[in-house]
Amino acid sequence: MSLIANILIAIVALLHAWFLTLEMFLWTKPLGRKVFRLSPEFAEASKKLAMNQGLYNGFLVAGLVWGLLANDFHVKIFFLACVFVAGVYGGWSLSNRKVFFVQAFPALIALILLHLH
């Protein structure tokens, strides 16, 4: 169960590394605008906000990787809980279930698997 939980944590970290890339580097590019359904004008106007948001995703990645490398149960729990809360809030505040299922749900499953270990 621990191996499966760690694999899921790595997947969550990779997802957030992708979010970081989209928000920090691709926000105004065609792929970033397509993913987030942004007009070129809005993408340019909100670029700095997106970069800031991407940086926060980077901190989540760093924490999840730290937890995996140190094999520290509490670090894993803390950062997965942060991802879960962010996903729940994002899904609710944006009225977008996709945010919940892409961000919060994998973190929730990893949290459950860690506790079953």
C-alpha positions in Angstrom: 0.0 0.0 0.0 2.9 2.3 0.8 4.4 1.9 -2.7 1.0 2.7 -4.3 0.7 5.8 -2.1 4.2 7.0 -3.0 3.5 6.5 -6.7 0.3 8.5 -6.4 2.2 11.2 -4.5 4.7 11.3 -7.3 1.8 11.7 -9.8 0.3 14.5 -7.8 3.8 16.2 -7.7 4.1 15.8 -11.5 0.6 17.3 -12.0 1.6 20.3 -10.0 4.9 20.7 -11.9 2.8 20.8 -15.0 0.5 23.4 -13.5 3.6 25.4 -12.6 4.8 25.2 -16.2 1.4 26.2 -17.6 1.0 29.1 -15.2 4.5 30.5 -15.1 5.8 29.8 -18.7 2.8 29.0 -21.0 0.1 31.3 -19.7 0.2 33.7 -22.7 1.2 31.0 -25.2 -1.3 29.2 -27.4 -1.3 26.0 -25.2 -1.7 27.9 -21.9 -4.5 30.0 -23.4 -6.2 26.9 -24.7 -6.0 25.0 -21.4 -7.4 27.9 -19.4 -9.7 29.2 -22.2 -8.1 32.7 -22.1 -8.2 35.5 -24.6 -4.8 36.9 -25.6 -5.7 40.2 -23.9 -6.8 38.6 -20.6 -3.8 36.2 -20.6 -1.4 39.2 -20.9 -3.2 41.3 -18.3 -3.2 38.4 -15.8 0.3 37.0 -16.5 1.9 38.2 -13.3 -0.9 36.8 -11.2 -0.6 33.4 -13.0 3.2 33.4 -12.4 2.6 33.9 -8.7 0.0 31.1 -8.7 2.5 28.9 -10.5 5.2 29.6 -7.9 2.8 28.3 -5.2 2.3 25.1 -7.2 6.1 24.8 -7.2 6.2 25.0 -3.4 3.7 22.1 -3.4 5.9 20.1 -5.7 8.9 20.8 -3.5 7.1 19.7 -0.4 5.8 16.5 -2.0 9.2 15.6 -3.4 10.7 16.3 0.1 8.2 14.0 1.7 9.0 11.3 -0.8 12.8 11.6 -0.6 12.8 11.8 3.2 10.1 9.2 3.4 8.5 11.4 6.0 4.9 10.5 6.7 4.0 13.9 8.3 5.5 15.9 5.5 3.6 13.9 2.9 0.4 14.3 4.9 0.9 18.1 5.3 1.5 18.8 1.6 -1.2 16.4 0.4 -3.6 18.1 2.7 -2.5 21.5 1.2 -3.1 20.1 -2.3 -6.5 18.7 -1.3 -7.7 22.0 0.3 -6.5 24.0 -2.7 -8.3 21.7 -5.0 -11.5 21.8 -3.0 -11.4 25.6 -2.8 -10.5 25.9 -6.5 -13.3 23.7 -7.5 -15.8 25.5 -5.3 -14.6 29.1 -6.1 -14.4 28.5 -9.8 -17.6 26.4 -9.8 -15.6 23.8 -11.8 -15.8 20.1 -10.9 -12.8 19.4 -13.1 -10.5 21.3 -10.7 -11.7 19.1 -7.9 -11.2 15.8 -9.8 -7.8 16.8 -11.3 -6.3 18.4 -8.2 -8.1 17.4 -5.0 -9.2 13.8 -5.7 -5.8 12.3 -6.4 -4.5 14.0 -3.2 -7.4 12.6 -1.2 -6.8 9.0 -2.5 -3.1 9.4 -1.6 -4.0 10.6 1.9 -6.3 7.6 2.3 -3.7 5.2 1.1 -1.1 6.7 3.4 -3.4 6.2 6.4 -4.1 2.6 5.4 -0.3 1.9 5.5 
